[in-house]
Every structure is written in structure tokens, then in C-alpha cells.
């Protein structure tokens, strides 16, 4: 299971965070949580269940970082802007590829949708269910988001 | 028509939500997006990290559940004792058991299934439960006689739970 899904889940976390160390942490957390929650898996698409947990872990991380920033800096820090601030390299100093730099310029919701769609290989119906939004909305957002990403890549 | 890696008929789906020209544009954009990611793969996950994760999972599965209710602890241990006793009374075969007899402890559905991923998870859980019962038997052996009387109901509950979770897979 780890061998089968490790690469895709790592790619998912990396494209969301742009940070290898953080992606390592989130990937570890994902599989440990998967074992803990295996009793709640009721069949159906395993990938959908897996990426639902991965998505929750990422958003929990975002919330946690936001709280930490608020406490530490005493100001409203928008964590979702952090990748833009470190656009050329991640926290470990590794150079980001061009796609990552442009992905970081998208708003977090659009980035999340694009990355989830690519790495999870879920259908739009499954993606819309995870995001609690209608399929048409998810389709429109993806269409617009990918258009913006293409413009950024060409620019 | 191009196969969609996300297991859906994209053209038909877009046609349900957009007009013809917008649907065509959206499909073109989505396919271009997929290609963009295809040619720009993310960094590879380190094999060491995957090994580390596997070890962490193994440790987690091997460890007895902390804080589990005493009812289940003693129930599980007693259930194991009863199962062993029943095998002793009724299950002794006329000849030495073959390997198949041991293997058949695993639900037949798992052997018949081709869903490796799902089965792996079930087996991991199954194995952790066996380890838990084994640990409880050792604890019971160490405590020697400290099991509360009137544990019959607890044993029955545990047997029902085990039966539901494994034997009827």
C-alpha cells in the first residue's frame, strides 16, 4: 500500500506545499492515520477514501500553521500566501520547478482542486463530494484555474 | 476518443454543464493541464521515507491498544482461551493438520479476491487483532487467576465481535 500510493500522495502534498520536508511529514502522518482509521473504511473507492484523508490532513496542517503564526507574530498571517513569498525555493533551499512556482501563484482553493484532480485520479463526482460542492462548480473552477495556470506558464 | 485517467467520460460530463463551445474549451484546458503535470513530475519520494513509514506502521500494528476498556481486554483474552479449548475438545483431527488447515483461518473471501490493496488492509487489521489477543493471553497467563468472575458475557461479546469482523468477511 505504501509503495503503491506513496509516490502519488507525496506528489499531492508537494504540489500543495512546495516543501519537501513538510511533504515528508504529511505523508508519514497520512499512512499512520490510515492504519488508525482502517476500521472506518466501508468499501467503495479506496483512492477516494485515501485522498479524503490526505486532504483533511493538509487542511488541518494549514489551520494549525495559521494558529501558530497568529500566536507567534501577533498578526493575521495568511499562510496560503507563504508559497508565493518563497517562490523560487522551498524551505530546504531546493530549487522549485517552473510548474511549482506558477502553482504557488494560484489561490489555495484552485491549487487544491487542480492538484487533487491530477494526483488522486478521482472522478469529478468524487472530487465534488470531498469538497462538498456541486460538480458543475468544481468543473468551472478547474476550467478557470487551469486557464490561469496556462497563462502563467506561458507568460 | 482520448482515455481519461480519472475514469470518466469527460466530454459527456462537460456537455451536461456547459454549452458546446465552452465544453470544448474546458475539455481542451483540462487535457492540457494533465499534460502539463505529466511533463513536470514532482520530486520523487525518498525510498528511505517509505521504509520508515512501513516500520512505523508495523510498530503501530504490533503495539497493544492502550486504554482499551477492561471489558474487551479480559473478554478478548477469555475468548482466546475458549477458542483454544474448543479446538482441543472438538477440533483435533484424526491426522496431523496440513498447512491448508492453518491457512483456512483467513477468511475465504480474501483468498478469492483480487483486490490486493483492500485485502492488505484487512489482513493488517486481522493480524493486529491476533497480536492483541496473543498479548492478552500472555497478560492473562501472567496475572494467573485475576480475571474477574462473571466474565462469560464479556467473552460472548468478544466472540460475536470477532465473528462479525473476520469470519464473515
Boltz contact constraints between the chains, C-beta under 6 A:
constraints:
  - contact:
      token1: [A, 1]
      token2: [B, 117]
      max_distance: 6.0
  - contact:
      token1: [A, 1]
      token2: [B, 120]
      max_distance: 6.0
  - contact:
      token1: [A, 2]
      token2: [B, 50]
      max_distance: 6.0
  - contact:
      token1: [A, 2]
      token2: [B, 53]
      max_distance: 6.0
  - contact:
      token1: [A, 2]
      token2: [B, 54]
      max_distance: 6.0
  - contact:
      token1: [A, 6]
      token2: [B, 45]
      max_distance: 6.0
  - contact:
      token1: [A, 6]
      token2: [B, 50]
      max_distance: 6.0
  - contact:
      token1: [A, 7]
      token2: [B, 45]
      max_distance: 6.0
  - contact:
      token1: [A, 10]
      token2: [B, 45]
      max_distance: 6.0
  - contact:
      token1: [A, 11]
      token2: [B, 42]
      max_distance: 6.0
  - contact:
      token1: [A, 14]
      token2: [B, 42]
      max_distance: 6.0
  - contact:
      token1: [A, 15]
      token2: [B, 42]
      max_distance: 6.0
  - contact:
      token1: [A, 24]
      token2: [B, 49]
      max_distance: 6.0
  - contact:
      token1: [A, 28]
      token2: [B, 53]
      max_distance: 6.0
  - contact:
      token1: [A, 31]
      token2: [B, 53]
      max_distance: 6.0
  - contact:
      token1: [A, 32]
      token2: [B, 56]
      max_distance: 6.0
  - contact:
      token1: [A, 35]
      token2: [B, 57]
      max_distance: 6.0
  - contact:
      token1: [A, 35]
      token2: [B, 60]
      max_distance: 6.0
  - contact:
      token1: [A, 38]
      token2: [B, 121]
      max_distance: 6.0
  - contact:
      token1: [A, 38]
      token2: [B, 125]
      max_distance: 6.0
  - contact:
      token1: [A, 46]
      token2: [B, 117]
      max_distance: 6.0
  - contact:
      token1: [A, 97]
      token2: [B, 40]
      max_distance: 6.0
  - contact:
      token1: [A, 99]
      token2: [B, 40]
      max_distance: 6.0
  - contact:
      token1: [A, 118]
      token2: [B, 37]
      max_distance: 6.0
  - contact:
      token1: [A, 121]
      token2: [B, 5]
      max_distance: 6.0
  - contact:
      token1: [A, 121]
      token2: [B, 6]
      max_distance: 6.0
  - contact:
      token1: [A, 123]
      token2: [B, 6]
      max_distance: 6.0
  - contact:
      token1: [A, 123]
      token2: [B, 7]
      max_distance: 6.0
  - contact:
      token1: [A, 123]
      token2: [B, 8]
      max_distance: 6.0
  - contact:
      token1: [A, 136]
      token2: [B, 17]
      max_distance: 6.0
  - contact:
      token1: [A, 139]
      token2: [B, 17]
      max_distance: 6.0
  - contact:
      token1: [A, 143]
      token2: [B, 26]
      max_distance: 6.0
  - contact:
      token1: [A, 143]
      token2: [B, 29]
      max_distance: 6.0
  - contact:
      token1: [A, 146]
      token2: [B, 29]
      max_distance: 6.0
  - contact:
      token1: [A, 146]
      token2: [B, 33]
      max_distance: 6.0
  - contact:
      token1: [A, 147]
      token2: [B, 29]
      max_distance: 6.0
